[in-house]
Amino acid sequence: MPDRLARDTNNLVRRRMQQGMSALQQGDTDEARQIFAALIEAQPDQAMAYLGLGRTLDKEGDQQAALEAFQEALAIKPDLVPAQVFSAEILEKLGETEEAMAEYETAIALDPSASNAYIRLSRLMASDGRAEEAAALLREAILHNPQDVRLRMSLASTLRKAGDETAAAEEMSRAATLKPDQWFPQFRLGRMLADAGETEAARSALSRAAQLAPDKVVIHQALGKIQDAGGDHQGAVRSFERAAALKPDNLRATLRAAAARSKVGRHRDALDMLMGLKPRSLRKSVVQKTL
């Protein structure tokens, strides 16, 4: 009987934890907070309940209380890596950078596969002017998680900050190859190649990104820009018009679409597009600058 009672209690706690996390994910922080607080009151040694409560408090903007909840979770279960990482993130938000870095280092020591800890620690290092150290840290992380695209993308960004554009593009290319069905690595690769002046390669990557995510305005704008720079003005028209159609209130997309129309001789169409801009007081200056 005691064993069955313990199993029933554990199952109930598990269900309530799931309900709390579901409420948190849906943005119902009041419900989530009540669930996690009730679990803690019933079983004060529930580290995961403190973890959930901390995440809820953080989402509500009470970082100090969230930090205390994460620290309670660690007091119960010192090797709870998510609590270590969340504590570090809160310390970042509170401006305690050195303490945050120490917490990330502890998380990595506890779990060398904790990719998020590597990524966030590397960003702090790079922001502190230690880009080379950050790159070395991320290379170490990749040894533990060679298939993690986020790590490779972070390494590419860090290498770029360090001024190694070639190595950055190579690493981003590896990320894009690892996840050929994800648009973001392709998009980032295209932007890097465009900045490096590799127009054709950039257009290829951005075209692939546009195929994977045809509803992303930012992709069509970037593709249109590289097409325009490469002399493919008709292609640029299509890309900018697609961006403008996806988000009609996007001033930049509308202006670029109008400019592209003008370059291929569609001056009347360009003028009509510009005259549709609001407010009306801006139309004349915008038209003159664009045409």
C-alpha positions in Angstrom: 0.0 0.0 0.0 2.7 2.6 0.8 4.4 1.9 -2.5 1.1 2.4 -4.4 0.4 5.6 -2.5 3.9 6.9 -3.4 3.4 6.1 -7.0 0.0 7.8 -7.1 1.5 10.9 -5.4 4.3 11.0 -7.9 1.9 10.7 -10.8 -0.2 13.5 -9.4 2.8 15.8 -9.0 3.9 15.0 -12.5 0.5 15.9 -13.9 0.4 19.1 -12.0 3.9 20.0 -13.1 2.8 19.4 -16.7 -0.3 21.6 -16.2 1.8 24.3 -14.7 4.3 24.3 -17.6 1.4 24.2 -20.1 -0.2 27.3 -18.4 3.2 29.0 -18.5 3.7 28.3 -22.2 0.2 29.6 -22.9 1.0 32.9 -21.1 -1.3 32.2 -18.1 1.2 33.1 -15.4 -1.4 33.5 -12.7 -2.5 29.8 -13.1 1.1 28.6 -13.5 2.2 30.5 -10.3 -0.7 29.1 -8.3 0.1 25.5 -9.4 3.8 25.7 -8.7 3.2 27.4 -5.3 0.7 24.7 -4.3 3.2 22.0 -5.3 5.9 23.6 -3.2 3.6 24.0 -0.2 2.6 20.3 -0.4 6.1 19.1 -1.1 8.8 21.7 -0.2 11.6 19.4 -1.6 10.3 19.6 -5.2 13.2 21.2 -7.0 11.3 21.2 -10.3 8.4 23.1 -8.8 10.8 25.8 -7.7 12.2 25.8 -11.3 8.8 26.3 -12.7 8.0 29.0 -10.2 11.2 30.8 -11.1 10.4 30.7 -14.8 6.9 32.1 -14.1 8.2 34.9 -11.9 10.8 35.8 -14.5 8.1 36.0 -17.2 6.1 38.3 -14.8 9.1 40.6 -14.6 10.1 39.8 -11.0 13.7 38.8 -11.6 14.8 39.0 -8.0 12.1 36.6 -6.8 12.8 34.4 -9.8 16.5 34.2 -8.9 15.6 33.2 -5.3 13.3 30.4 -6.7 16.1 29.0 -8.9 18.5 29.2 -6.0 16.1 27.2 -3.9 15.9 24.6 -6.6 19.7 24.3 -6.6 19.8 24.0 -2.8 17.6 21.0 -3.1 19.3 19.6 -6.2 22.7 21.1 -6.8 23.2 19.3 -10.1 20.0 20.7 -11.7 21.6 22.2 -14.8 18.5 24.1 -16.1 18.3 25.9 -12.7 21.9 26.8 -13.0 21.4 28.2 -16.5 18.2 30.1 -15.6 20.0 31.6 -12.6 22.8 32.8 -14.9 20.3 34.4 -17.3 18.6 36.3 -14.4 22.0 37.5 -13.2 22.6 38.8 -16.7 19.3 40.7 -16.6 20.3 42.1 -13.2 23.6 43.4 -14.6 25.7 40.9 -12.6 27.8 39.8 -15.5 30.7 38.2 -13.6 28.3 36.2 -11.4 26.4 35.1 -14.5 29.6 33.9 -16.2 30.5 31.9 -13.2 27.1 30.3 -13.2 27.4 29.4 -16.8 30.8 27.9 -16.2 29.3 25.8 -13.4 26.5 24.6 -15.7 29.0 23.6 -18.3 31.1 21.7 -15.8 28.0 19.8 -14.6 26.9 19.1 -18.2 29.4 19.5 -21.1 26.5 19.1 -23.5 24.6 22.2 -22.1 24.7 24.1 -25.4 22.7 27.1 -24.2 25.2 27.7 -21.4 28.1 27.7 -23.9 26.2 30.1 -26.2 25.3 32.6 -23.6 28.7 32.5 -21.9 30.4 33.0 -25.3 28.2 36.1 -26.0 29.2 37.6 -22.7 32.9 36.9 -23.5 32.6 38.5 -26.9 30.8 41.5 -25.5 33.7 41.9 -23.1 36.2 42.0 -26.0 37.2 38.4 -25.7 36.1 37.1 -29.0 38.9 34.7 -29.5 38.2 33.1 -26.1 34.5 32.9 -27.0 35.3 31.2 -30.3 37.5 28.7 -28.5 34.8 28.0 -26.0 32.3 27.4 -28.8 34.7 25.0 -30.6 34.9 23.1 -27.4 31.1 23.0 -27.2 30.9 21.7 -30.8 33.2 18.8 -29.9 30.4 17.7 -27.4 27.5 18.6 -29.7 28.7 18.4 -33.4 25.2 18.4 -34.8 24.0 21.5 -32.8 23.2 24.1 -35.4 22.9 26.9 -32.8 26.4 26.3 -31.7 27.8 26.6 -35.2 25.8 29.7 -35.9 27.0 31.3 -32.7 30.6 30.4 -33.6 30.1 31.9 -37.0 28.8 35.2 -35.5 31.7 35.2 -33.0 34.3 34.7 -35.7 32.8 37.5 -37.6 33.1 39.8 -34.6 36.7 38.8 -34.4 37.2 39.9 -38.0 37.6 36.4 -39.6 34.9 36.7 -42.3 36.1 33.7 -44.2 36.0 31.3 -41.3 32.6 32.8 -40.2 31.1 32.1 -43.6 32.6 28.6 -43.6 31.0 27.8 -40.2 27.7 29.2 -41.2 27.8 27.1 -44.3 28.3 24.0 -42.1 25.3 25.0 -40.1 23.2 25.4 -43.2 24.3 22.0 -44.5 23.5 20.3 -41.2 19.9 21.7 -41.4 19.1 22.1 -45.0 15.4 22.4 -44.2 15.7 25.3 -41.9 15.5 28.8 -43.4 17.4 30.8 -40.7 20.9 29.3 -41.3 20.5 29.8 -45.0 19.4 33.4 -44.5 22.3 34.2 -42.2 24.7 32.6 -44.6 23.3 34.7 -47.4 23.7 37.9 -45.4 27.3 37.0 -44.6 28.2 36.2 -48.2 26.5 39.4 -49.4 28.5 41.5 -46.9 31.7 39.7 -48.2 30.8 40.6 -51.8 30.1 37.0 -52.9 26.9 38.0 -54.8 26.1 34.7 -56.6 26.7 32.5 -53.5 24.6 35.0 -51.5 21.8 34.9 -54.0 21.8 31.1 -54.0 21.6 30.9 -50.2 18.9 33.6 -49.9 16.8 32.0 -52.7 16.9 28.7 -50.8 15.8 30.6 -47.6 12.9 32.1 -49.5 11.8 28.7 -50.7 11.9 27.4 -47.2 10.1 30.3 -45.6 8.1 32.2 -48.4 6.3 34.2 -45.7 9.3 35.9 -44.3 9.5 39.6 -45.3 13.2 40.0 -44.2 14.3 37.2 -46.6 12.6 38.7 -49.7 14.1 42.1 -48.8 17.6 40.7 -48.5 17.2 38.7 -51.7 15.9 41.7 -53.6 18.8 43.8 -52.5 21.4 41.2 -53.7 19.5 40.7 -57.0 19.4 44.5 -57.5 23.2 44.7 -56.8 23.9 41.9 -59.2 21.9 43.6 -62.0 18.9 41.3 -61.8 16.4 44.1 -61.6 13.4 42.1 -62.7 14.2 39.5 -59.9 14.6 42.4 -57.5 11.1 43.7 -58.5 9.6 40.3 -57.7 11.3 40.0 -54.4 10.6 43.5 -53.2 7.0 43.3 -54.3 6.6 40.0 -52.5 7.9 41.7 -49.3 5.6 44.6 -49.7 2.6 42.3 -50.3 3.4 40.3 -47.2 3.6 43.5 -45.1 1.9 46.4 -46.8 2.7 48.8 -43.9 6.5 48.1 -44.3 7.9 51.4 -45.6 11.3 50.0 -46.5 9.8 47.2 -48.5 7.5 49.5 -50.3 10.2 52.0 -51.1 12.5 49.3 -52.5 9.7 47.8 -54.5 9.0 51.2 -56.1 12.7 51.9 -56.8 13.0 48.4 -58.4 10.0 49.1 -60.6 11.5 52.4 -61.6 14.8 50.7 -62.7 12.9 48.4 -65.1 11.0 51.3 -66.6 7.8 50.9 -64.7 7.7 54.5 -63.6 3.9 54.8 -63.5 3.6 51.7 -61.3 6.4 53.0 -59.0 4.6 56.3 -58.7 1.3 54.7 -57.9 2.9 52.6 -55.2 4.6 55.6 -53.6 1.4 57.7 -53.8 -0.3 55.1 -51.6 2.1 55.8 -48.8 0.8 57.4 -45.6 0.8 60.0 -44.3 0.1 62.1 -47.4 2.5 64.9 -46.2 5.4 62.5 -46.7 4.5 61.5 -50.3 6.2 64.3 -52.2 9.6 64.0 -50.5 9.5 60.2 -50.7 8.6 60.2 -54.4 11.4 62.6 -55.2 14.0 60.6 -53.3 12.9 57.3 -54.8 12.4 58.4 -58.4 
